[in-house]
Amino acid sequence: MKKRIAALGLSVMMAAGTIAGCSSGAQEGSNGTTAGQEAAAGSQDGGGQEAPAAPAASEDLEGTLVFAIWDNNLMDYIDANDMVGKFQEVYPNADIEVEKIKDDSEYWNAMKMRTSANQLPDVMFNKPFTLSRFKDYLLDLSDLEAAKNNELASGYAMDGKILGIPMTAGYEYVFYWKDMFKEAGVEVPDTWEELKAAAQTLQDYYGKDNPDFMAIALGAKDEWPDYPYMEFMPALEGGNGQNWNDMAKTDAPFAEGTDIRKAYNKVNDLFTMDVFGKDPLGMGNDQVTTLFAQKQAAILALGDWGLQNIQNGTDDYSELGTFYLPVRDSESDPFRVIVQGDSFMGVTTHSENPELAKAFVEWFYSEAWYPGYINYVSSASSMSNFPKEKDPILAEADALQPDMELVMYDGGGDDFQAIQNDIAFDYKKLGSQMFTDGFDLSAELDSLNTKWAEARTKLGIQ
């Protein structure tokens, strides 16, 4: 079978008519796992054992699949490791066209056009916030072993159906200097009030000799660095990763007692404390990260990607540690931690070969392919049967919270984004405003409620 890797633009693909997508009545087939799927991944025992050789039944699955991606790292790995050839060792009568689209923006435009033309690829990727956009065009993968072994997939299920299996997982951390905490007599905080108290103690202890000291480094000049607080805390407050989508269903999402209002009141209390240095709005992320690396600050909240930036800014990071942002009110409350799935692989209803497409998904997440890929990229594994060891510094946060409750974060679907754009609601900008003198959060949230209701009526969102 000829192996084809297609890196084609949308116009070329549409003009050439190479996408087979004439299955408005495409059959999903049996919900059970086929023999070929079991051979690809379903026979693993969850301990990373290699699956047995595929039975002859795998030869019964034949046809051509179009697999559309935008990820450059994945494309490089596919090219270097002969993905198509390896898949054909198990499914000799199958062919795969890997279509590399330039970037995710062009990808979503392409998928939108193909939805209308009934020409979606057999296998596509989604983000958490696009699953709802394409939910009517994605098959339920709940019965696949890949879905059962994925730590995040069920958390993003829609109407009880797993429509995509995330390739990677992303976590958020609070970085801190252990030696600075110890010298100031501060313990790692376990609740929100303990975080505030720790920050004030650190500020008082080090600030008395260093007027430029920041207990918490933020970089509010860039606005976006407040995202661990402004973007994620509403979801952590109520343990609801669908918080943004649920807000789109109500006229008063910022009312008293709502998760977002409770979370933003907490953030405002923290941001109005004197623990962010003399001028939090005067410095951006790069500057405060450098200062944190030089121990001019004791705390910095960033994603796992921030570790390398911190390490690059210092010659000694032996005292660098991590903990998770403690949003809870008391130790009796669940300790919630944000986790984000990324690159959700799904099979579309437009596929003429849905069983082969499902078999490909099983194979992709099997011993034959996934472990090599996940170790190639810097992201965390999303598969329980193929764990990836965290950097020891990041692993410290897990050790501190062995009973943590993961919140599967969704960035907000089309309805939320439409309202957000209409009223120019920018939670990161709102966080920066909290650092300005005279800012009235209560009045701002009341105003947002009024605008929100008007936008829902204007846009016809129910």
NURODREN-935180 format. One record per residue (C-alpha): residue number from 1; z, x, y. Coordinates in steps of 0.1 Angstrom, whole numbers, plus 5000, padded with zeros to 4 digits. Each point is the difference from the previous one (the first is absolute). Layout:
{guza NUM,{Z,X,Y}}
...
This chain:
{guza 1,{5000,5000,5000}}
{guza 2,{4991,5014,5034}}
{guza 3,{5030,5006,5023}}
{guza 4,{4995,4990,5036}}
{guza 5,{5022,5007,5030}}
{guza 6,{4987,4981,5030}}
{guza 7,{5011,5009,5035}}
{guza 8,{4981,4974,5019}}
{guza 9,{5004,4982,5033}}
{guza 10,{5002,4963,5002}}
{guza 11,{4965,4995,5014}}
{guza 12,{4984,5020,4973}}
{guza 13,{5020,4982,4972}}
{guza 14,{4991,4966,5014}}
{guza 15,{4964,5008,5006}}
{guza 16,{4994,5015,4966}}
{guza 17,{5018,4971,4984}}
{guza 18,{5017,5022,4975}}
{guza 19,{5032,4980,4998}}
{guza 20,{4999,4975,4972}}
{guza 21,{5020,4971,5013}}
{guza 22,{4986,4967,4989}}
{guza 23,{5030,4985,4983}}
{guza 24,{5014,4972,5021}}
{guza 25,{5009,4986,4967}}
{guza 26,{5011,5034,4985}}
{guza 27,{5024,4995,4971}}
{guza 28,{5033,5018,5000}}
{guza 29,{5000,5001,4962}}
{guza 30,{5031,5001,4979}}
{guza 31,{5033,5007,5018}}
{guza 32,{5010,5021,4970}}
{guza 33,{4995,5037,4999}}
{guza 34,{4968,5010,4981}}
{guza 35,{5000,5026,4973}}
{guza 36,{4982,5023,5024}}
{guza 37,{5026,4996,5027}}
{guza 38,{5028,5007,4975}}
{guza 39,{4982,5032,4991}}
{guza 40,{4997,5010,5036}}
{guza 41,{5036,4996,5009}}
{guza 42,{5018,4972,4983}}
{guza 43,{5013,5020,4971}}
{guza 44,{5021,5024,5020}}
{guza 45,{5037,4998,4993}}
{guza 46,{5010,5004,5036}}
{guza 47,{5010,5037,4996}}
{guza 48,{4967,5015,5010}}
{guza 49,{4988,5003,4964}}
{guza 50,{4962,5003,4995}}
{guza 51,{4983,4968,4989}}
{guza 52,{4984,5000,4966}}
{guza 53,{4962,5003,4997}}
{guza 54,{4981,4969,5010}}
{guza 55,{4990,4977,4971}}
{guza 56,{4963,4992,4994}}
{guza 57,{5005,4967,5020}}
{guza 58,{4996,5020,5032}}
{guza 59,{4963,5004,4992}}
{guza 60,{4997,4962,5004}}
{guza 61,{5007,5002,5037}}
{guza 62,{4969,5011,5018}}
{guza 63,{4983,4997,5034}}
{guza 64,{5002,5016,5034}}
{guza 65,{5029,4998,5024}}
{guza 66,{5000,5006,5037}}
{guza 67,{5032,5017,5012}}
{guza 68,{5003,5000,5038}}
{guza 69,{5024,5024,5017}}
{guza 70,{5007,5016,5034}}
{guza 71,{5025,5027,4991}}
{guza 72,{4987,5035,5004}}
{guza 73,{5027,5016,4978}}
{guza 74,{4992,4976,4972}}
{guza 75,{4962,5006,5004}}
{guza 76,{5006,5038,4998}}
{guza 77,{5022,4996,4969}}
{guza 78,{4974,4977,4984}}
{guza 79,{4972,5026,5006}}
{guza 80,{5021,5029,4988}}
{guza 81,{5013,4983,4968}}
{guza 82,{4969,4981,4988}}
{guza 83,{5017,4966,5000}}
{guza 84,{4969,4982,4988}}
{guza 85,{4994,5023,4971}}
{guza 86,{5036,4998,4989}}
{guza 87,{4999,4962,5001}}
{guza 88,{4968,5000,4980}}
{guza 89,{5018,5020,4973}}
{guza 90,{5019,4968,4993}}
{guza 91,{4974,4975,5011}}
{guza 92,{4967,5016,4991}}
{guza 93,{4979,4970,5010}}
{guza 94,{5014,4997,5034}}
{guza 95,{4988,5014,5033}}
{guza 96,{5018,5003,5033}}
{guza 97,{4985,5003,5035}}
{guza 98,{5027,5014,5024}}
{guza 99,{4991,4989,5035}}
{guza 100,{5017,5020,5026}}
{guza 101,{5002,4982,5034}}
{guza 102,{5007,5022,5031}}
{guza 103,{5035,4987,5009}}
{guza 104,{5023,4970,4996}}
{guza 105,{4987,4982,5031}}
{guza 106,{4964,5001,4987}}
{guza 107,{5013,4990,4966}}
{guza 108,{5016,4968,5012}}
{guza 109,{4969,4991,5020}}
{guza 110,{4979,5006,4969}}
{guza 111,{5022,4980,4977}}
{guza 112,{5001,4971,5025}}
{guza 113,{4962,4999,5000}}
{guza 114,{4998,5002,4963}}
{guza 115,{5024,4972,4995}}
{guza 116,{4977,4977,5019}}
{guza 117,{4970,5013,4980}}
{guza 118,{5017,4997,4966}}
{guza 119,{4996,5037,4996}}
{guza 120,{5034,5016,4998}}
{guza 121,{5002,5031,4978}}
{guza 122,{5015,4996,4965}}
{guza 123,{5031,5020,5009}}
{guza 124,{5013,5003,5035}}
{guza 125,{5031,5012,5018}}
{guza 126,{5022,4981,5024}}
{guza 127,{5029,5007,5023}}
{guza 128,{5031,4978,4999}}
{guza 129,{4988,4981,5031}}
{guza 130,{4965,4993,4986}}
{guza 131,{5011,4986,4966}}
{guza 132,{5004,4966,5016}}
{guza 133,{4966,5003,5016}}
{guza 134,{4982,5005,4967}}
{guza 135,{5024,4981,4977}}
{guza 136,{4974,4974,4991}}
{guza 137,{4976,5028,4988}}
{guza 138,{5024,5020,4978}}
{guza 139,{5008,4994,4964}}
{guza 140,{5036,4998,4987}}
{guza 141,{5009,5034,4984}}
{guza 142,{5035,4990,4989}}
{guza 143,{4993,5004,4963}}
{guza 144,{4988,5036,5004}}
{guza 145,{5023,5028,4988}}
{guza 146,{4992,5018,5032}}
{guza 147,{5015,4971,5020}}
{guza 148,{5031,4998,4977}}
{guza 149,{5006,5038,5003}}
{guza 150,{4995,4999,5038}}
{guza 151,{5033,5000,5019}}
{guza 152,{4986,4982,5031}}
{guza 153,{4973,4977,4988}}
{guza 154,{5021,4969,4993}}
{guza 155,{5017,5003,5034}}
{guza 156,{4966,4994,5016}}
{guza 157,{4990,4971,4977}}
{guza 158,{4985,4970,5017}}
{guza 159,{5006,4965,4984}}
{guza 160,{5013,5018,4970}}
{guza 161,{4969,5020,4995}}
{guza 162,{4996,5038,5002}}
{guza 163,{4967,5004,5019}}
{guza 164,{5002,5038,5004}}
{guza 165,{5018,5030,4986}}
{guza 166,{5012,5025,5025}}
{guza 167,{4990,5037,4994}}
{guza 168,{5028,5015,5020}}
{guza 169,{5034,4993,5015}}
{guza 170,{5014,5010,5034}}
{guza 171,{5036,5002,5011}}
{guza 172,{5018,5005,5033}}
{guza 173,{5029,5024,5006}}
{guza 174,{5026,5011,5025}}
{guza 175,{5000,5038,5002}}
{guza 176,{5032,5017,5010}}
{guza 177,{5017,5034,5002}}
{guza 178,{5028,5001,4974}}
{guza 179,{5017,5030,5017}}
{guza 180,{5001,4982,5034}}
{guza 181,{5015,4969,4984}}
{guza 182,{5026,5020,4983}}
{guza 183,{5010,5020,5031}}
{guza 184,{5003,4968,5020}}
{guza 185,{5020,4983,4972}}
{guza 186,{4974,4973,4994}}
{guza 187,{4991,4984,4967}}
{guza 188,{4967,4986,4990}}
{guza 189,{5000,4964,5013}}
{guza 190,{4999,4971,4975}}
{guza 191,{4999,4971,5025}}
{guza 192,{4984,4993,5034}}
{guza 193,{5034,5003,5018}}
{guza 194,{5007,5033,4982}}
{guza 195,{4966,5013,5012}}
{guza 196,{5008,4991,5036}}
{guza 197,{5035,5017,4997}}
{guza 198,{4985,5031,4984}}
{guza 199,{4974,5003,5028}}
{guza 200,{5026,4997,5027}}
{guza 201,{5023,5025,4983}}
{guza 202,{4971,5025,4997}}
{guza 203,{4990,4994,5036}}
{guza 204,{5035,5005,5013}}
{guza 205,{5006,5031,4979}}
{guza 206,{4968,5019,5007}}
{guza 207,{4992,4985,5034}}
{guza 208,{5031,5013,5017}}
{guza 209,{4985,5036,4998}}
{guza 210,{4963,4991,5000}}
{guza 211,{4989,4974,5026}}
{guza 212,{4966,4998,4983}}
{guza 213,{5013,4991,4966}}
{guza 214,{4988,4969,4982}}
{guza 215,{5020,4985,4972}}
{guza 216,{4969,4981,4990}}
{guza 217,{4965,5013,5008}}
{guza 218,{4974,4973,5006}}
{guza 219,{4971,5009,5022}}
{guza 220,{4997,4966,5017}}
{guza 221,{4974,5013,5024}}
{guza 222,{4974,4995,4973}}
{guza 223,{5015,4965,4992}}
{guza 224,{4989,5001,4963}}
{guza 225,{5029,5022,4988}}
{guza 226,{5024,4971,5003}}
{guza 227,{4983,4983,4971}}
{guza 228,{5028,5007,4974}}
{guza 229,{5021,4977,5022}}
{guza 230,{4976,4976,5016}}
{guza 231,{4975,4995,4972}}
{guza 232,{5021,5002,4969}}
{guza 233,{5035,4988,5009}}
{guza 234,{4991,4963,5002}}
{guza 235,{4988,5002,4963}}
{guza 236,{5031,5020,4991}}
{guza 237,{5023,4975,5017}}
{guza 238,{4991,4971,4977}}
{guza 239,{4985,5019,4971}}
{guza 240,{4967,4984,5007}}
{guza 241,{4969,5022,5000}}
{guza 242,{4979,4970,5010}}
{guza 243,{5019,4996,5032}}
{guza 244,{4970,5003,5023}}
{guza 245,{4980,4975,4980}}
{guza 246,{5028,4975,4999}}
{guza 247,{5003,5003,5038}}
{guza 248,{4965,4988,5003}}
{guza 249,{5010,4967,4984}}
{guza 250,{5026,4990,5026}}
{guza 251,{5000,4994,5038}}
{guza 252,{5033,5017,5007}}
{guza 253,{5002,5032,4979}}
{guza 254,{5022,5018,5026}}
{guza 255,{5027,4973,5002}}
{guza 256,{5037,5007,4995}}
{guza 257,{5009,5006,4964}}
{guza 258,{4965,5012,4989}}
{guza 259,{4997,5034,4983}}
{guza 260,{4979,5015,5028}}
{guza 261,{5025,4989,5027}}
{guza 262,{5029,5014,4980}}
{guza 263,{4982,5032,4993}}
{guza 264,{4989,5005,5036}}
{guza 265,{5035,4993,5013}}
{guza 266,{5012,5028,4978}}
{guza 267,{4972,5023,5012}}
{guza 268,{5007,4992,5036}}
{guza 269,{5037,5008,4995}}
{guza 270,{4991,5034,4987}}
{guza 271,{4972,5008,5025}}
{guza 272,{5023,4992,5029}}
{guza 273,{5026,5025,4988}}
{guza 274,{5000,5034,5015}}
{guza 275,{4990,5018,4968}}
{guza 276,{4962,5006,5006}}
{guza 277,{5003,5028,5026}}
{guza 278,{4996,5000,5037}}
{guza 279,{4964,4986,5000}}
{guza 280,{4989,4983,4968}}
{guza 281,{4969,4987,5017}}
{guza 282,{4990,5034,5013}}
{guza 283,{4993,5016,4966}}
{guza 284,{4975,4992,4972}}
{guza 285,{5002,5004,4963}}
{guza 286,{4987,5036,4997}}
{guza 287,{5025,5012,5026}}
{guza 288,{5031,4983,4985}}
{guza 289,{4990,5010,4965}}
{guza 290,{4999,5037,5011}}
{guza 291,{5033,4996,5017}}
{guza 292,{5015,4984,4969}}
{guza 293,{4987,5029,4979}}
{guza 294,{5018,5023,5024}}
{guza 295,{5032,4980,4997}}
{guza 296,{4999,4986,5035}}
{guza 297,{5004,4966,4983}}
{guza 298,{5019,4990,4969}}
{guza 299,{4981,4969,4988}}
{guza 300,{4963,4991,4998}}
{guza 301,{4985,4969,4983}}
{guza 302,{4964,5005,4986}}
{guza 303,{4980,4994,4968}}
{guza 304,{4998,5025,4972}}
{guza 305,{4970,5016,5018}}
{guza 306,{5025,5013,5027}}
{guza 307,{5016,5025,4976}}
{guza 308,{4972,5025,5002}}
{guza 309,{4999,4998,5039}}
{guza 310,{5038,5007,5001}}
{guza 311,{4997,5029,4975}}
{guza 312,{4972,5015,5020}}
{guza 313,{5022,5001,5031}}
{guza 314,{5029,5020,4985}}
{guza 315,{5006,5032,4980}}
{guza 316,{5030,4985,4982}}
{guza 317,{5001,4964,4988}}
{guza 318,{5026,5006,4973}}
{guza 319,{5024,4976,5018}}
{guza 320,{4973,4972,5004}}
{guza 321,{5009,4968,4983}}
{guza 322,{4989,4963,4999}}
{guza 323,{5015,4966,4997}}
{guza 324,{4986,4965,5003}}
{guza 325,{5004,4980,5032}}
{guza 326,{5032,4979,4995}}
{guza 327,{4991,4966,5015}}
{guza 328,{5026,4980,4981}}
{guza 329,{5032,4987,5017}}
{guza 330,{5025,5009,4973}}
{guza 331,{5002,5019,4967}}
{guza 332,{5001,4967,4981}}
{guza 333,{4965,4991,5013}}
{guza 334,{4970,5013,4980}}
{guza 335,{4986,5034,5012}}
{guza 336,{4964,4993,5007}}
{guza 337,{4973,5026,5002}}
{guza 338,{4964,4996,5011}}
{guza 339,{4972,5010,4976}}
{guza 340,{4963,4995,5007}}
{guza 341,{4973,4998,4974}}
{guza 342,{4967,5014,5009}}
{guza 343,{4964,4997,4987}}
{guza 344,{5003,4969,4979}}
{guza 345,{4973,5001,4973}}
{guza 346,{4986,4966,4991}}
{guza 347,{4972,4983,4981}}
{guza 348,{4979,4975,5020}}
{guza 349,{4987,4966,4989}}
{guza 350,{4965,5012,5008}}
{guza 351,{5000,5024,4971}}
{guza 352,{4975,4993,4972}}
{guza 353,{5021,5022,4977}}
{guza 354,{5036,4989,5007}}
{guza 355,{5013,5012,4966}}
{guza 356,{4984,5034,5004}}
{guza 357,{5014,5002,5036}}
{guza 358,{5035,4992,4987}}
{guza 359,{4996,5027,4973}}
{guza 360,{4991,5024,5028}}
{guza 361,{5032,4992,5019}}
{guza 362,{5020,5004,4968}}
{guza 363,{4984,5034,4994}}
{guza 364,{5004,5011,5036}}
{guza 365,{5038,4995,4998}}
{guza 366,{5002,5016,4965}}
{guza 367,{5009,5035,4988}}
{guza 368,{4962,5008,5000}}
{guza 369,{4998,4999,5038}}
{guza 370,{5030,4990,5022}}
{guza 371,{5025,5029,4994}}
{guza 372,{4974,5025,5011}}
{guza 373,{4991,4980,5031}}
{guza 374,{5036,4993,5011}}
{guza 375,{5009,5036,4997}}
{guza 376,{4969,5009,5021}}
{guza 377,{5011,4980,5030}}
{guza 378,{5033,5002,5020}}
{guza 379,{5009,4963,4995}}
{guza 380,{5027,4987,4977}}
{guza 381,{4991,4985,4966}}
{guza 382,{5000,4962,4997}}
{guza 383,{5000,5001,4962}}
{guza 384,{5033,4998,4981}}
{guza 385,{4984,5017,4969}}
{guza 386,{4986,5029,5021}}
{guza 387,{5028,5009,5024}}
{guza 388,{4995,5028,5025}}
{guza 389,{5029,5022,5009}}
{guza 390,{5009,4997,5036}}
{guza 391,{5007,5030,5022}}
{guza 392,{5037,5008,4996}}
{guza 393,{5006,4993,5037}}
{guza 394,{4986,4965,4997}}
{guza 395,{5017,4994,4967}}
{guza 396,{5034,5003,5017}}
{guza 397,{4995,4966,5016}}
{guza 398,{4995,4984,4965}}
{guza 399,{5031,5017,4987}}
{guza 400,{5021,4985,5028}}
{guza 401,{4988,4965,4992}}
{guza 402,{4995,4996,4963}}
{guza 403,{5003,4962,5002}}
{guza 404,{4976,4996,5029}}
{guza 405,{4979,4968,5003}}
{guza 406,{4963,5007,5006}}
{guza 407,{4983,4978,5026}}
{guza 408,{4962,4999,4995}}
{guza 409,{4987,5002,5035}}
{guza 410,{4969,4981,5011}}
{guza 411,{4986,5009,5034}}
{guza 412,{4990,4965,5009}}
{guza 413,{4968,4980,4991}}
{guza 414,{4972,4985,5021}}
{guza 415,{5020,4971,5014}}
{guza 416,{5028,5023,5012}}
{guza 417,{4975,5025,5015}}
{guza 418,{4981,4972,5018}}
{guza 419,{5032,4988,5017}}
{guza 420,{5012,5035,5007}}
{guza 421,{4967,5009,5017}}
{guza 422,{4999,4967,5019}}
{guza 423,{5034,5005,5016}}
{guza 424,{4999,5038,5001}}
{guza 425,{5031,5003,4979}}
{guza 426,{5006,5037,4994}}
{guza 427,{5033,5007,4982}}
{guza 428,{4997,5037,5006}}
{guza 429,{4996,4995,5038}}
{guza 430,{5029,4975,4999}}
{guza 431,{5022,5027,4985}}
{guza 432,{4991,5024,5028}}
{guza 433,{5008,4974,5026}}
{guza 434,{5036,4999,4987}}
{guza 435,{5004,5034,5015}}
{guza 436,{4992,4988,5035}}
{guza 437,{5028,4990,5025}}
{guza 438,{5004,4963,5004}}
{guza 439,{4980,4989,4970}}
{guza 440,{5011,4966,4987}}
{guza 441,{4993,4997,4963}}
{guza 442,{5012,4964,4997}}
{guza 443,{4977,4988,5028}}
{guza 444,{4971,5020,4985}}
{guza 445,{5005,4984,4965}}
{guza 446,{5003,4965,5015}}
{guza 447,{4967,5006,5019}}
{guza 448,{4983,5013,4968}}
{guza 449,{5011,4967,4982}}
{guza 450,{4982,4980,5027}}
{guza 451,{4969,5021,4999}}
{guza 452,{5000,5000,4962}}
{guza 453,{5001,4962,4997}}
{guza 454,{4971,4997,5025}}
{guza 455,{4979,5025,4982}}
{guza 456,{5005,4982,4966}}
{guza 457,{4988,4968,5016}}
{guza 458,{4971,5017,5017}}
{guza 459,{4989,5018,4969}}
{guza 460,{5005,4971,4977}}
{guza 461,{5024,5019,4977}}
{guza 462,{5022,4978,4978}}
